[in-house]
């Protein structure tokens, strides 16, 4: 997904929440909303440069948000973002909100926006997204009685693991889940946006 599409989705998302996003061009945040800086990225971007942007915005603006497509976020990058947010918060900054944008229906121009909820209880890392969203579910658990063949079969989700596909599937399952249990387990909220 390209950055312009993520930007359009986020503008519509913020409008749907009653906010007045002000799109920006050139250097600086992509969207400004009442003192909040929103940085958007596409699937391909310079990660280290983006981290520096987030730190800079955390010191210049009252709040910061980052919006990425699901395929622009890896397990490693999610972990780095969680740690960066934690350190910003320990330095007295608010950290930042993380939004993950994913396609629901390309033809109907319908997208999902997953807002990760920051968690800071007892020094826990914010988001906890790398551990919840990207990791495959492996059930049932291995036991001492398992043969090699059974162990390989049980571990197949890990052996064939594709983190982005895992994240996309979990996000889509959250939308389909009427109980709210899956959404609660991921620690966020999902909105459906049409552009």
C-alpha positions as CSV (number, residue, x, y, z in Angstrom):
1,X,0.0,0.0,0.0
2,X,1.4,3.4,-0.8
3,X,1.8,6.3,1.6
4,X,-0.9,8.4,-0.1
5,X,-3.5,5.7,0.3
6,X,-2.6,5.4,4.0
7,X,-2.8,9.1,4.4
8,X,-6.3,9.2,2.7
9,X,-7.6,6.4,4.9
10,X,-6.3,8.2,8.1
11,X,-7.9,11.5,7.1
12,X,-11.2,9.8,6.7
13,X,-10.6,7.9,9.9
14,X,-10.0,11.0,11.9
15,X,-13.0,12.7,10.3
16,X,-15.2,9.7,11.3
17,X,-14.0,10.4,14.9
18,X,-15.2,14.0,14.8
19,X,-11.7,15.4,14.4
20,X,-10.6,18.0,11.8
21,X,-7.4,16.7,10.1
22,X,-5.3,19.2,8.3
23,X,-3.2,17.5,5.6
24,X,0.3,18.8,5.2
25,X,2.9,18.7,2.4
26,X,6.6,18.9,2.5
27,X,8.8,18.5,5.6
28,X,7.1,17.7,8.8
29,X,4.1,15.5,9.8
30,X,1.7,14.4,7.1
31,X,-1.4,15.4,9.1
32,X,-1.9,17.9,11.9
33,X,-4.9,17.8,14.3
34,X,-5.1,20.4,17.1
35,X,-1.5,20.1,18.1
36,X,-1.2,16.4,17.3
37,X,1.3,15.3,14.6
38,X,0.4,12.2,12.5
39,X,3.1,10.5,10.4
40,X,1.9,8.1,7.6
41,X,4.0,5.7,5.8
42,X,3.5,3.2,2.9
43,X,4.7,-0.4,2.8
44,X,8.2,0.7,1.9
45,X,10.0,3.4,3.9
46,X,13.2,4.2,5.6
47,X,12.5,2.8,9.1
48,X,15.4,4.5,10.9
49,X,14.5,7.9,9.4
50,X,10.9,7.4,10.5
51,X,12.1,6.6,14.1
52,X,14.0,9.9,14.2
53,X,10.9,11.7,12.9
54,X,8.8,10.3,15.7
55,X,11.3,11.4,18.4
56,X,11.5,14.9,16.9
57,X,7.7,15.1,16.8
58,X,7.4,13.9,20.4
59,X,9.4,16.9,21.5
60,X,7.6,19.4,19.2
61,X,4.0,18.4,19.4
62,X,1.5,17.7,22.2
63,X,0.7,14.2,20.8
64,X,2.1,12.0,18.0
65,X,0.5,9.2,16.0
66,X,2.0,6.8,13.4
67,X,0.0,5.1,10.7
68,X,1.4,2.1,8.8
69,X,0.0,-0.5,6.5
70,X,0.1,-4.0,8.0
71,X,2.7,-5.1,5.4
72,X,4.9,-2.1,6.4
73,X,5.3,-3.5,9.9
74,X,7.4,-6.5,10.8
75,X,7.8,-8.3,14.2
76,X,11.2,-6.6,14.6
77,X,9.9,-3.1,13.7
78,X,6.9,-3.5,16.0
79,X,9.3,-4.4,18.9
80,X,11.4,-1.3,18.2
81,X,8.4,0.9,18.1
82,X,7.2,-0.5,21.4
83,X,10.6,0.2,23.0
84,X,10.8,3.7,21.5
85,X,7.4,4.6,22.8
86,X,8.3,3.3,26.2
87,X,11.5,5.4,26.4
88,X,9.6,8.5,25.2
89,X,7.1,8.0,27.9
90,X,9.8,7.5,30.6
91,X,11.2,10.9,29.4
92,X,7.9,12.6,30.2
93,X,6.5,12.5,26.6
94,X,3.2,11.0,25.7
95,X,4.7,8.4,23.5
96,X,2.6,7.8,20.3
97,X,-0.4,6.1,19.1
98,X,0.1,3.4,16.5
99,X,-2.5,2.8,13.7
100,X,-2.3,-0.2,11.4
101,X,-4.1,0.1,8.1
102,X,-5.2,-3.0,6.2
103,X,-7.4,-3.7,3.1
104,X,-10.8,-5.1,3.6
105,X,-12.1,-4.7,0.0
106,X,-9.9,-3.1,-2.7
107,X,-12.7,-2.8,-5.2
108,X,-15.0,-1.0,-2.8
109,X,-12.1,1.0,-1.4
110,X,-12.8,-0.2,2.1
111,X,-10.1,-0.4,4.7
112,X,-9.7,-1.3,8.3
113,X,-7.8,0.8,10.8
114,X,-6.6,-0.9,14.0
115,X,-5.7,1.5,16.8
116,X,-3.3,-0.1,19.2
117,X,-4.0,0.8,22.8
118,X,-1.0,2.0,24.7
119,X,-0.4,0.0,27.9
120,X,1.9,1.3,30.6
121,X,0.8,-0.7,33.7
122,X,3.7,-1.5,35.9
123,X,6.3,-0.5,33.3
124,X,5.0,-2.9,30.6
125,X,5.9,-2.0,27.1
126,X,3.3,0.0,25.3
127,X,1.1,-1.7,22.6
128,X,2.3,-5.2,23.2
129,X,1.6,-5.6,19.5
130,X,4.6,-7.6,18.5
131,X,3.7,-10.4,20.8
132,X,-0.1,-10.4,20.1
133,X,-0.5,-9.5,16.4
134,X,2.4,-11.2,14.7
135,X,2.8,-14.5,16.6
136,X,1.2,-17.6,15.3
137,X,-1.2,-19.6,17.5
138,X,0.2,-23.0,18.2
139,X,-2.4,-25.4,19.6
140,X,-2.3,-27.9,21.1
141,X,0.8,-27.6,23.1
142,X,3.6,-30.1,22.7
143,X,4.0,-32.9,25.3
144,X,6.5,-35.6,26.2
145,X,4.4,-38.3,24.6
146,X,4.4,-36.6,21.1
147,X,6.2,-38.4,18.4
148,X,8.4,-36.5,15.9
149,X,5.6,-36.6,13.3
150,X,3.0,-35.2,15.8
151,X,5.4,-32.5,17.0
152,X,6.0,-31.4,13.4
153,X,2.3,-31.3,12.7
154,X,1.6,-29.3,15.9
155,X,4.4,-26.9,15.0
156,X,3.4,-26.4,11.4
157,X,1.9,-22.9,12.0
158,X,5.3,-21.8,13.3
159,X,7.3,-23.6,10.6
160,X,5.1,-22.0,7.8
161,X,4.8,-18.7,9.7
162,X,4.4,-15.5,7.7
163,X,4.1,-12.6,10.2
164,X,2.2,-10.3,7.8
165,X,-0.3,-12.9,6.8
166,X,-0.7,-13.8,10.5
167,X,-1.4,-10.2,11.4
168,X,-3.9,-9.7,8.5
169,X,-5.8,-12.8,9.4
170,X,-6.0,-11.8,13.1
171,X,-7.3,-8.3,12.1
172,X,-9.9,-9.8,9.7
173,X,-10.9,-12.3,12.4
174,X,-11.4,-9.4,14.9
175,X,-13.9,-7.8,12.5
176,X,-15.8,-11.0,12.1
177,X,-15.8,-11.8,15.8
178,X,-19.1,-10.6,17.3
179,X,-18.0,-11.3,20.9
180,X,-15.2,-8.7,21.0
181,X,-12.9,-11.3,22.6
182,X,-10.3,-11.3,19.8
183,X,-10.2,-7.5,19.7
184,X,-9.7,-7.4,23.5
185,X,-6.9,-9.9,23.2
186,X,-5.0,-7.8,20.7
187,X,-5.4,-4.7,22.8
188,X,-7.0,-2.2,20.4
189,X,-10.0,-1.0,18.5
190,X,-10.9,-1.5,14.8
191,X,-12.7,1.0,12.6
192,X,-13.9,0.4,9.0
193,X,-13.2,3.3,6.6
194,X,-14.3,3.8,3.0
195,X,-12.4,6.2,0.8
